[in-house]
Amino acid sequence: MDILVLEDGDAKYSEVLAHLNRSVGEVEVVRATHLADFLRFVERTHFDLIVVDLLVPRFKDSADVDDVTENILEACRD
């Protein structure tokens, strides 16, 4: 199972990953820490499951966190 996780916080990501490993078993997890990474991964790869944090930076090294819900819906709609 291929899983994409959009999460900018290390502690939350560790919790999500631990839960996935307990619940699903052996999985391939790709992590995106900002919206630009997420969009790049979604364009190139089919994922069986996508887990998202809706409040993340839009770009690498950005300190600003935005609600990216609409961007995620548009990217995953296809």
Phi and psi in radians as a Rosetta constraint file:
Dihedral C 1 N 2 CA 2 C 2 CIRCULARHARMONIC -1.760 0.35
Dihedral N 2 CA 2 C 2 N 3 CIRCULARHARMONIC 2.183 0.35
Dihedral C 2 N 3 CA 3 C 3 CIRCULARHARMONIC -2.203 0.35
Dihedral N 3 CA 3 C 3 N 4 CIRCULARHARMONIC 2.381 0.35
Dihedral C 3 N 4 CA 4 C 4 CIRCULARHARMONIC -1.924 0.35
Dihedral N 4 CA 4 C 4 N 5 CIRCULARHARMONIC 2.272 0.35
Dihedral C 4 N 5 CA 5 C 5 CIRCULARHARMONIC -2.106 0.35
Dihedral N 5 CA 5 C 5 N 6 CIRCULARHARMONIC 2.115 0.35
Dihedral C 5 N 6 CA 6 C 6 CIRCULARHARMONIC -1.741 0.35
Dihedral N 6 CA 6 C 6 N 7 CIRCULARHARMONIC 1.844 0.35
Dihedral C 6 N 7 CA 7 C 7 CIRCULARHARMONIC -2.680 0.35
Dihedral N 7 CA 7 C 7 N 8 CIRCULARHARMONIC 2.163 0.35
Dihedral C 7 N 8 CA 8 C 8 CIRCULARHARMONIC -1.552 0.35
Dihedral N 8 CA 8 C 8 N 9 CIRCULARHARMONIC -0.312 0.35
Dihedral C 8 N 9 CA 9 C 9 CIRCULARHARMONIC -1.623 0.35
Dihedral N 9 CA 9 C 9 N 10 CIRCULARHARMONIC 2.246 0.35
Dihedral C 9 N 10 CA 10 C 10 CIRCULARHARMONIC -1.120 0.35
Dihedral N 10 CA 10 C 10 N 11 CIRCULARHARMONIC -0.719 0.35
Dihedral C 10 N 11 CA 11 C 11 CIRCULARHARMONIC -1.141 0.35
Dihedral N 11 CA 11 C 11 N 12 CIRCULARHARMONIC -0.784 0.35
Dihedral C 11 N 12 CA 12 C 12 CIRCULARHARMONIC -1.130 0.35
Dihedral N 12 CA 12 C 12 N 13 CIRCULARHARMONIC -0.702 0.35
Dihedral C 12 N 13 CA 13 C 13 CIRCULARHARMONIC -1.072 0.35
Dihedral N 13 CA 13 C 13 N 14 CIRCULARHARMONIC -0.744 0.35
Dihedral C 13 N 14 CA 14 C 14 CIRCULARHARMONIC -1.068 0.35
Dihedral N 14 CA 14 C 14 N 15 CIRCULARHARMONIC -0.692 0.35
Dihedral C 14 N 15 CA 15 C 15 CIRCULARHARMONIC -1.149 0.35
Dihedral N 15 CA 15 C 15 N 16 CIRCULARHARMONIC -0.764 0.35
Dihedral C 15 N 16 CA 16 C 16 CIRCULARHARMONIC -1.095 0.35
Dihedral N 16 CA 16 C 16 N 17 CIRCULARHARMONIC -0.799 0.35
Dihedral C 16 N 17 CA 17 C 17 CIRCULARHARMONIC -1.082 0.35
Dihedral N 17 CA 17 C 17 N 18 CIRCULARHARMONIC -0.754 0.35
Dihedral C 17 N 18 CA 18 C 18 CIRCULARHARMONIC -1.089 0.35
Dihedral N 18 CA 18 C 18 N 19 CIRCULARHARMONIC -0.738 0.35
Dihedral C 18 N 19 CA 19 C 19 CIRCULARHARMONIC -1.122 0.35
Dihedral N 19 CA 19 C 19 N 20 CIRCULARHARMONIC -0.750 0.35
Dihedral C 19 N 20 CA 20 C 20 CIRCULARHARMONIC -1.078 0.35
Dihedral N 20 CA 20 C 20 N 21 CIRCULARHARMONIC -0.756 0.35
Dihedral C 20 N 21 CA 21 C 21 CIRCULARHARMONIC -1.131 0.35
Dihedral N 21 CA 21 C 21 N 22 CIRCULARHARMONIC -0.651 0.35
Dihedral C 21 N 22 CA 22 C 22 CIRCULARHARMONIC -1.251 0.35
Dihedral N 22 CA 22 C 22 N 23 CIRCULARHARMONIC -0.721 0.35
Dihedral C 22 N 23 CA 23 C 23 CIRCULARHARMONIC -1.445 0.35
Dihedral N 23 CA 23 C 23 N 24 CIRCULARHARMONIC -0.745 0.35
Dihedral C 23 N 24 CA 24 C 24 CIRCULARHARMONIC -1.772 0.35
Dihedral N 24 CA 24 C 24 N 25 CIRCULARHARMONIC -0.498 0.35
Dihedral C 24 N 25 CA 25 C 25 CIRCULARHARMONIC 1.680 0.35
Dihedral N 25 CA 25 C 25 N 26 CIRCULARHARMONIC -2.470 0.35
Dihedral C 25 N 26 CA 26 C 26 CIRCULARHARMONIC -1.253 0.35
Dihedral N 26 CA 26 C 26 N 27 CIRCULARHARMONIC 2.097 0.35
Dihedral C 26 N 27 CA 27 C 27 CIRCULARHARMONIC -2.392 0.35
Dihedral N 27 CA 27 C 27 N 28 CIRCULARHARMONIC 2.749 0.35
Dihedral C 27 N 28 CA 28 C 28 CIRCULARHARMONIC -1.786 0.35
Dihedral N 28 CA 28 C 28 N 29 CIRCULARHARMONIC 2.015 0.35
Dihedral C 28 N 29 CA 29 C 29 CIRCULARHARMONIC -1.986 0.35
Dihedral N 29 CA 29 C 29 N 30 CIRCULARHARMONIC 2.269 0.35
Dihedral C 29 N 30 CA 30 C 30 CIRCULARHARMONIC -1.946 0.35
Dihedral N 30 CA 30 C 30 N 31 CIRCULARHARMONIC 2.351 0.35
Dihedral C 30 N 31 CA 31 C 31 CIRCULARHARMONIC -1.932 0.35
Dihedral N 31 CA 31 C 31 N 32 CIRCULARHARMONIC 2.322 0.35
Dihedral C 31 N 32 CA 32 C 32 CIRCULARHARMONIC -1.983 0.35
Dihedral N 32 CA 32 C 32 N 33 CIRCULARHARMONIC 2.365 0.35
Dihedral C 32 N 33 CA 33 C 33 CIRCULARHARMONIC -1.843 0.35
Dihedral N 33 CA 33 C 33 N 34 CIRCULARHARMONIC -0.105 0.35
Dihedral C 33 N 34 CA 34 C 34 CIRCULARHARMONIC -2.647 0.35
Dihedral N 34 CA 34 C 34 N 35 CIRCULARHARMONIC 2.872 0.35
Dihedral C 34 N 35 CA 35 C 35 CIRCULARHARMONIC -1.052 0.35
Dihedral N 35 CA 35 C 35 N 36 CIRCULARHARMONIC -0.717 0.35
Dihedral C 35 N 36 CA 36 C 36 CIRCULARHARMONIC -1.037 0.35
Dihedral N 36 CA 36 C 36 N 37 CIRCULARHARMONIC -0.743 0.35
Dihedral C 36 N 37 CA 37 C 37 CIRCULARHARMONIC -1.097 0.35
Dihedral N 37 CA 37 C 37 N 38 CIRCULARHARMONIC -0.812 0.35
Dihedral C 37 N 38 CA 38 C 38 CIRCULARHARMONIC -0.961 0.35
Dihedral N 38 CA 38 C 38 N 39 CIRCULARHARMONIC -0.852 0.35
Dihedral C 38 N 39 CA 39 C 39 CIRCULARHARMONIC -1.090 0.35
Dihedral N 39 CA 39 C 39 N 40 CIRCULARHARMONIC -0.688 0.35
Dihedral C 39 N 40 CA 40 C 40 CIRCULARHARMONIC -1.099 0.35
Dihedral N 40 CA 40 C 40 N 41 CIRCULARHARMONIC -0.789 0.35
Dihedral C 40 N 41 CA 41 C 41 CIRCULARHARMONIC -1.125 0.35
Dihedral N 41 CA 41 C 41 N 42 CIRCULARHARMONIC -0.753 0.35
Dihedral C 41 N 42 CA 42 C 42 CIRCULARHARMONIC -1.122 0.35
Dihedral N 42 CA 42 C 42 N 43 CIRCULARHARMONIC -0.617 0.35
Dihedral C 42 N 43 CA 43 C 43 CIRCULARHARMONIC -1.181 0.35
Dihedral N 43 CA 43 C 43 N 44 CIRCULARHARMONIC -0.563 0.35
Dihedral C 43 N 44 CA 44 C 44 CIRCULARHARMONIC -1.732 0.35
Dihedral N 44 CA 44 C 44 N 45 CIRCULARHARMONIC -0.368 0.35
Dihedral C 44 N 45 CA 45 C 45 CIRCULARHARMONIC -2.378 0.35
Dihedral N 45 CA 45 C 45 N 46 CIRCULARHARMONIC 2.524 0.35
Dihedral C 45 N 46 CA 46 C 46 CIRCULARHARMONIC -1.577 0.35
Dihedral N 46 CA 46 C 46 N 47 CIRCULARHARMONIC 2.259 0.35
Dihedral C 46 N 47 CA 47 C 47 CIRCULARHARMONIC -1.997 0.35
Dihedral N 47 CA 47 C 47 N 48 CIRCULARHARMONIC 2.500 0.35
Dihedral C 47 N 48 CA 48 C 48 CIRCULARHARMONIC -1.356 0.35
Dihedral N 48 CA 48 C 48 N 49 CIRCULARHARMONIC -0.496 0.35
Dihedral C 48 N 49 CA 49 C 49 CIRCULARHARMONIC -2.572 0.35
Dihedral N 49 CA 49 C 49 N 50 CIRCULARHARMONIC 2.416 0.35
Dihedral C 49 N 50 CA 50 C 50 CIRCULARHARMONIC -2.188 0.35
Dihedral N 50 CA 50 C 50 N 51 CIRCULARHARMONIC 2.191 0.35
Dihedral C 50 N 51 CA 51 C 51 CIRCULARHARMONIC -1.983 0.35
Dihedral N 51 CA 51 C 51 N 52 CIRCULARHARMONIC 2.215 0.35
Dihedral C 51 N 52 CA 52 C 52 CIRCULARHARMONIC -2.250 0.35
Dihedral N 52 CA 52 C 52 N 53 CIRCULARHARMONIC 2.542 0.35
Dihedral C 52 N 53 CA 53 C 53 CIRCULARHARMONIC -1.701 0.35
Dihedral N 53 CA 53 C 53 N 54 CIRCULARHARMONIC 2.179 0.35
Dihedral C 53 N 54 CA 54 C 54 CIRCULARHARMONIC -1.442 0.35
Dihedral N 54 CA 54 C 54 N 55 CIRCULARHARMONIC -0.194 0.35
Dihedral C 54 N 55 CA 55 C 55 CIRCULARHARMONIC -2.036 0.35
Dihedral N 55 CA 55 C 55 N 56 CIRCULARHARMONIC 1.657 0.35
Dihedral C 55 N 56 CA 56 C 56 CIRCULARHARMONIC -2.441 0.35
Dihedral N 56 CA 56 C 56 N 57 CIRCULARHARMONIC 2.872 0.35
Dihedral C 56 N 57 CA 57 C 57 CIRCULARHARMONIC -1.161 0.35
Dihedral N 57 CA 57 C 57 N 58 CIRCULARHARMONIC 2.634 0.35
Dihedral C 57 N 58 CA 58 C 58 CIRCULARHARMONIC -1.387 0.35
Dihedral N 58 CA 58 C 58 N 59 CIRCULARHARMONIC -0.540 0.35
Dihedral C 58 N 59 CA 59 C 59 CIRCULARHARMONIC -2.364 0.35
Dihedral N 59 CA 59 C 59 N 60 CIRCULARHARMONIC 2.778 0.35
Dihedral C 59 N 60 CA 60 C 60 CIRCULARHARMONIC -1.028 0.35
Dihedral N 60 CA 60 C 60 N 61 CIRCULARHARMONIC 2.475 0.35
Dihedral C 60 N 61 CA 61 C 61 CIRCULARHARMONIC 1.154 0.35
Dihedral N 61 CA 61 C 61 N 62 CIRCULARHARMONIC 0.226 0.35
Dihedral C 61 N 62 CA 62 C 62 CIRCULARHARMONIC -1.512 0.35
Dihedral N 62 CA 62 C 62 N 63 CIRCULARHARMONIC 2.368 0.35
Dihedral C 62 N 63 CA 63 C 63 CIRCULARHARMONIC -1.545 0.35
Dihedral N 63 CA 63 C 63 N 64 CIRCULARHARMONIC -0.276 0.35
Dihedral C 63 N 64 CA 64 C 64 CIRCULARHARMONIC -1.417 0.35
Dihedral N 64 CA 64 C 64 N 65 CIRCULARHARMONIC 2.335 0.35
Dihedral C 64 N 65 CA 65 C 65 CIRCULARHARMONIC -1.911 0.35
Dihedral N 65 CA 65 C 65 N 66 CIRCULARHARMONIC 2.319 0.35
Dihedral C 65 N 66 CA 66 C 66 CIRCULARHARMONIC -2.186 0.35
Dihedral N 66 CA 66 C 66 N 67 CIRCULARHARMONIC 2.768 0.35
Dihedral C 66 N 67 CA 67 C 67 CIRCULARHARMONIC -1.381 0.35
Dihedral N 67 CA 67 C 67 N 68 CIRCULARHARMONIC 1.963 0.35
Dihedral C 67 N 68 CA 68 C 68 CIRCULARHARMONIC -1.881 0.35
Dihedral N 68 CA 68 C 68 N 69 CIRCULARHARMONIC 0.370 0.35
Dihedral C 68 N 69 CA 69 C 69 CIRCULARHARMONIC -0.951 0.35
Dihedral N 69 CA 69 C 69 N 70 CIRCULARHARMONIC -0.872 0.35
Dihedral C 69 N 70 CA 70 C 70 CIRCULARHARMONIC -1.103 0.35
Dihedral N 70 CA 70 C 70 N 71 CIRCULARHARMONIC -0.682 0.35
Dihedral C 70 N 71 CA 71 C 71 CIRCULARHARMONIC -1.102 0.35
Dihedral N 71 CA 71 C 71 N 72 CIRCULARHARMONIC -0.701 0.35
Dihedral C 71 N 72 CA 72 C 72 CIRCULARHARMONIC -1.176 0.35
Dihedral N 72 CA 72 C 72 N 73 CIRCULARHARMONIC -0.777 0.35
Dihedral C 72 N 73 CA 73 C 73 CIRCULARHARMONIC -1.062 0.35
Dihedral N 73 CA 73 C 73 N 74 CIRCULARHARMONIC -0.757 0.35
Dihedral C 73 N 74 CA 74 C 74 CIRCULARHARMONIC -1.096 0.35
Dihedral N 74 CA 74 C 74 N 75 CIRCULARHARMONIC -0.745 0.35
Dihedral C 74 N 75 CA 75 C 75 CIRCULARHARMONIC -1.195 0.35
Dihedral N 75 CA 75 C 75 N 76 CIRCULARHARMONIC -0.604 0.35
Dihedral C 75 N 76 CA 76 C 76 CIRCULARHARMONIC -1.595 0.35
Dihedral N 76 CA 76 C 76 N 77 CIRCULARHARMONIC -0.213 0.35
Dihedral C 76 N 77 CA 77 C 77 CIRCULARHARMONIC -1.050 0.35
Dihedral N 77 CA 77 C 77 N 78 CIRCULARHARMONIC -0.664 0.35
